[in-house]
Amino acid sequence: MKRVVITGMGIISPLGNDIHHFWHQLVNGKSGISLIDSFDTAEYKTKIAGIVRDFDADGILGRKEAKRLDRFSQFALAAAAQALEHSQLQLDKVDLERLGVYVGSGIGGIQSLVDNVNVLNKRGPGRVSPSLVPMMISNAAAAQISIRLGAQGPSLSPVTACSIGNTSIGEAFNAIRNDEADIIFAGGAEAAITQLSLASFGNAHALSTRNQDPSRASRPFDTDRDGFVMSEGAGILVLESLENAILRNAPILCEIVGYGASSDAHHMVASHPEGKGAYLAMKKALRSANISPDEIDVISAHATSTQVGDRSEVLAIKKLFGEHSRKIPTTANKSMTGHMLGAAGGAEAIALVESLRRGMIPPTINVENQDPDCDLDVVSEPRDLPLKFGLSNSFGFGGHNSAIVLKKYD
């Protein structure tokens, strides 16, 4: 089996639209949560979200191209372009039949769908955009990136809800390890901060209603957490066989060594109360990496800031790591980014790569009164440590679980 490394990364997020700004905000504990100003929230229970600011789709993609794309595809293309530049890939020297794209979205082009439903109701079927379907389908981002790159290798759009980023990275890792491709762009994208989404999640009592203090609303592991904060963006990584990366003298950022996936087989929206699926995904990821639990130096938790979800994940961590679980520094990026849904796993993988490279763990903010049931070593201030192996968790509605293990590259 081939070794797999990461050679490029790109990010669009509420904390910044490039790796430098994203990492700087993250490691300094800055929140990207703010009041929603793209529509009137007067009648909504939740009025806050993690919104991507200063994103110039026309400038990045061209006005004509941007108009044909839903916002989630715009994010994905922008992040992929950054990752391409970061990786120093020269497409004219790449075997395009062995260049793949594994990029998913949990919800796809929901804003395009809503806009066209409104057009249909107000102006009739003759005014609905003929581009609606290719704009809204979840595989649009993967397809658009493939078209832009000329990638003729495997192209997939995994739909595993909020575990998509890790699923995409993990499946790409397996494909390259098994010599089915040389290079794969992998990750996720989401742009679901719409009136419809906000109303549905709000009526399900899933969202935080700490509207008076947005920056303190997302608070994983804190006793007073009251739900997740919806967010948006894209996180794309370039995965490559070590052999190929060395051959072209690529910048090697990190190595992927393990991936595990599982299903709770329990409930459509509730985590398994004992964290069984999460435990299985992490266990498989460590087995895939061929390392023992006590070799993990840092955990990037899924930790969405819900009562049941956070506790379920902690139970899974305790079951797998035993007494060592309280000694592993654990961080929750969503305390600052909010929950980027299908983009979360990609963004959090990027954060973990930077942690391993720099020997620095970003904090989990807003843990003012740590839940006694979540008694892990939750990193509350930036922490300098020598790091070798990191574990990143992503879980999603339907009981989809995925975990990846990254290793500092020597």
FENLINBEL-V772394 format. One record per backbone hydrogen bond with DSSP energy under -1.0 kcal/mol. CO is the residue of the C=O (numbers start at 0). NH is the residue of the N-H. Records with the same first field share a line. If there is no record, write none. Layout:
CO->NH  NH
This chain:
2->241
3->255
4->239
5->252
7->237
9->235
11->233
12->15
15->12
17->21
18->22
19->23
20->24
21->25
22->26
23->27
24->29
25->28
33->48
40->43
46->35
48->33
49->231
54->56
55->59
56->60
57->61
61->65
62->66
64->67
65->68
69->73
70->74
71->75
72->76
73->77
74->78
75->79
76->80
77->81
78->82
79->83
80->84
81->85
82->86
83->88
89->92
90->93
93->95
94->97
95->98  151
97->181  182
98->152
99->184
100->155
101->186
103->188
107->109
108->112
109->113
110->114
111->115
112->116
113->117
114->118
115->119
116->120
117->121
118->122
119->123
123->126
124->127
128->131
130->134
131->135
132->136
135->108
136->139
138->142
139->143
140->144
141->145
142->146
143->147
144->148
145->149  150
153->100
155->102
159->162
160->163
162->166
163->167
164->168
165->169
166->170
167->171
168->172
169->173
170->174
171->175
172->176
173->177
174->179
175->178
176->1
181->240
182->99
183->238
184->101
185->236
186->103
187->234
189->232
191->193
193->197
194->198
195->199
196->200
197->201
198->202
199->203
200->205
201->204
205->227
208->210
209->212
212->215
213->216
218->221
220->370
221->224
227->207
228->338
229->49
232->189
233->11
234->187
235->9
236->185
237->6
238->183
239->4
240->244
241->245
242->246
243->247
244->249
245->248
253->5
254->406
257->404
259->402
261->400
267->397
271->274
274->278
275->279
276->280
277->281
278->282
279->283
280->284
281->285
282->286
283->287
284->288
285->290
291->294
292->295
297->390
298->330
299->392
304->226
305->309
306->310
307->311
308->312
309->313
310->314
311->315
312->316
313->317
314->318
315->319
316->320
317->321
320->323
321->324
322->325
323->326
328->298
329->378
330->300
331->334
332->335  336
333->337
335->31
338->230
339->342
340->343
342->346
343->347
344->348
345->349
346->350
347->351
348->352
349->353
350->354
351->355
352->356
353->357
354->358  359
358->384
360->382
365->367
368->222
370->373
373->375
375->377
376->329
378->363
382->360
387->407
388->296
389->405
390->299
391->403
393->401
395->398
398->263
399->395
400->261
401->393
402->259
403->391
404->256  257
405->389
406->254
